[in-house]
C-alpha cells in the first residue's frame, strides 16, 4: 500500500512538473508571461527560497523561516498564475475573470494582466451608444471633474477594519472620493461626487454605475475627467504599497484603462500625461505602468478622460488612502492647467 501511494505521488509530481514546464514553454514569448515575471520581480518574489529547504546544515529557526516565506511565495505564485486569490472566494471560479485571448485559460493566466477587474454585462443601446464630447468651458462654475464609485462597499483593512462593507452600504472608498472632491473644490477645480450605491448586486455593478456616469456627463458636459475611484484587491502575500510624501505614508495609485473602447488610446494618452505630471510633483505616487483590460470598458467609452483609479489596496489603511487625496488633487489640477 505504501509503495503504491509513493508511485501515485511520484506520477502526480511528474505530471504537474510537465504541465508547468509546458506552460512556461508555451507562454514564454507572450507579453502576459513577460508581464508576470516583471510583477514577480517587482514584488521581490523569493525564487531562491523555493530550493533552500532541502539544503543541509540549516538550523530549525532557519527552516521555519524558509517554510513561512515559501508558503507566502506559493500563495503569490498561485495568484499570478491562476488568478486564485486565497483571500477572495470569488476567484476560486475561473469564470470570475475573462479568459485570455492567448495562453491556456484552463491552466493559468485567468488573472490576465490584460483583465485586472471583472466588468460584467452592461445593458445599453448598441445602435446608438452615448458619447460626450467635452463642451467648451464658459465660466468658473462649469464642472471639470466627476467622481463616482462602481464598488461602493470597498474598504481598507490595514488598520484592522473590514475590507468590504455590507452590500448596499458605502465603504471607506466613498469617503476617499468625497475627500478628493472637497480638496479639488478648495483648489478651485469644480468637482462633483456621487455616493450612489452600485454594487448591491456585484455582477451588475458596472451596469448601474454606467447610468450614474452617463447622467453626470449629460448634466455636466464640460467634464474633462470622469473618475471611477476604487481600491485594489490583492493577496496578503503581495503586501501593500506606499510612498512617503513629506514623511507621511501615502497609498500608491494605479490607473486602469479598458481597451474594449474605440477611443481607449486617447484615455491612455491622458493617463500617461497624468503620471508624468505626478512624477514631476510627487515621484512614486502613481505606479509607473498602466494596467490594461482587453475585454472591458469600465464606462470609459462615455468620454475621453474617463479613468479608473485604484487608490491603494485593501491592505492599506484608510489614513494612507486619505493622505493620497491632497497630492492627487494637486496632480489633477496641474494636468488640467496644462
Secondary structure as GFF3:
##gff-version 3
##sequence-region A 1 338
A	DSSP	alpha_helix	2	27	.	.	.	ID=ss1
A	DSSP	alpha_helix	31	42	.	.	.	ID=ss2
A	DSSP	alpha_helix	49	52	.	.	.	ID=ss3
A	DSSP	alpha_helix	60	82	.	.	.	ID=ss4
A	DSSP	three_ten_helix	89	92	.	.	.	ID=ss5
A	DSSP	three_ten_helix	94	96	.	.	.	ID=ss6
A	DSSP	beta_strand	145	148	.	.	.	ID=ss7
A	DSSP	alpha_helix	172	186	.	.	.	ID=ss8
A	DSSP	beta_strand	191	193	.	.	.	ID=ss9
A	DSSP	three_ten_helix	202	204	.	.	.	ID=ss10
A	DSSP	alpha_helix	205	219	.	.	.	ID=ss11
A	DSSP	beta_strand	225	232	.	.	.	ID=ss12
A	DSSP	beta_strand	242	245	.	.	.	ID=ss13
A	DSSP	beta_strand	248	251	.	.	.	ID=ss14
A	DSSP	beta_strand	253	258	.	.	.	ID=ss15
A	DSSP	alpha_helix	264	281	.	.	.	ID=ss16
A	DSSP	beta_strand	291	293	.	.	.	ID=ss17
A	DSSP	beta_strand	306	313	.	.	.	ID=ss18
A	DSSP	alpha_helix	318	337	.	.	.	ID=ss19
###
